[in-house]
Amino acid sequence: AKKGSGMQLLFWDPAKKKLRVTVVDSGGNFDQGTGSIEAGSLEWASFGNFADGRAVEYKWKTTFSDDGNTHVHTGFVEVNGVRNNFSDTLKRVVK
């Protein structure tokens, strides 16, 4: 597999009172969306395109536990009308 690189820009939009996210990568993929804070979690929705032109939609929720050291992302990605659910757990560790 080829190695690639990308960049994510995350910022507060004071007009919409939401988080905004824009993602681009060296493969030509693009995605942008919004996030909102709901009862101690973050709820995200974004839309974009893969480099080959296929539209992609993401919706997910991020919850936090263990004093913020554990983040759980659950949601779905939809490409060409096919929805795939996902759940990822990220845990901060100290070396």
QUIHU-V150958 format. One record per residue. N is the residue number from 0. RES is the residue in one small letter. SS is DSSP state (alpha for helix, beta for strand, coil for the rest). PSI is psi in radians with two decimals (* if undefined). Layout:
# QUIHU-V150958
n: (N & N)
res: (RES & RES)
ss: (SS & SS)
psi: (PSI & PSI)
This chain:
# QUIHU-V150958
n: (0 & 1 & 2 & 3 & 4 & 5 & 6 & 7 & 8 & 9 & 10 & 11 & 12 & 13 & 14 & 15 & 16 & 17 & 18 & 19 & 20 & 21 & 22 & 23 & 24 & 25 & 26 & 27 & 28 & 29 & 30 & 31 & 32 & 33 & 34 & 35 & 36 & 37 & 38 & 39 & 40 & 41 & 42 & 43 & 44 & 45 & 46 & 47 & 48 & 49 & 50 & 51 & 52 & 53 & 54 & 55 & 56 & 57 & 58 & 59 & 60 & 61 & 62 & 63 & 64 & 65 & 66 & 67 & 68 & 69 & 70 & 71 & 72 & 73 & 74 & 75 & 76 & 77 & 78 & 79 & 80 & 81 & 82 & 83 & 84 & 85 & 86 & 87 & 88 & 89 & 90 & 91 & 92 & 93 & 94)
res: (a & k & k & g & s & g & m & q & l & l & f & w & d & p & a & k & k & k & l & r & v & t & v & v & d & s & g & g & n & f & d & q & g & t & g & s & i & e & a & g & s & l & e & w & a & s & f & g & n & f & a & d & g & r & a & v & e & y & k & w & k & t & t & f & s & d & d & g & n & t & h & v & h & t & g & f & v & e & v & n & g & v & r & n & n & f & s & d & t & l & k & r & v & v & k)
ss: (coil & coil & coil & coil & coil & beta & beta & beta & beta & beta & beta & beta & beta & coil & coil & coil & coil & beta & beta & beta & beta & beta & beta & beta & beta & coil & coil & coil & coil & beta & beta & beta & beta & beta & beta & beta & beta & beta & coil & coil & beta & beta & beta & beta & beta & beta & beta & beta & beta & coil & coil & coil & coil & coil & beta & beta & beta & beta & beta & beta & beta & beta & beta & beta & beta & coil & coil & coil & coil & beta & beta & beta & beta & beta & beta & beta & beta & beta & beta & coil & coil & beta & beta & beta & beta & beta & beta & beta & beta & beta & beta & coil & coil & coil & coil)
psi: (2.52 & 2.56 & 2.53 & 3.12 & 2.81 & 3.03 & 2.44 & 2.25 & 2.12 & 2.22 & 2.85 & 2.25 & 1.81 & -0.48 & -0.75 & -0.20 & 0.80 & 2.77 & 2.54 & 2.54 & 2.39 & 2.30 & 2.31 & 2.66 & 2.96 & -0.20 & -0.05 & 0.22 & 2.61 & 2.50 & 2.47 & 2.63 & -2.90 & 2.75 & 2.59 & 2.66 & 2.11 & 1.92 & 0.89 & 0.14 & 2.97 & 2.32 & 2.25 & 2.60 & 2.29 & 2.77 & 2.62 & -2.83 & 2.48 & 2.90 & -0.47 & 0.09 & -0.17 & 2.32 & 2.54 & 2.46 & 2.37 & 2.45 & 2.26 & 2.85 & 2.40 & 2.16 & 2.74 & 2.51 & 3.14 & 0.84 & 0.61 & 0.04 & -0.26 & 2.23 & 2.26 & 2.16 & 2.09 & 2.42 & -2.58 & 2.77 & 2.36 & 2.20 & 2.20 & 0.68 & 0.01 & 2.10 & 2.31 & 2.19 & 2.68 & 2.78 & 2.11 & 2.40 & 2.18 & 2.27 & 2.19 & 2.30 & 2.72 & 2.34 & *)
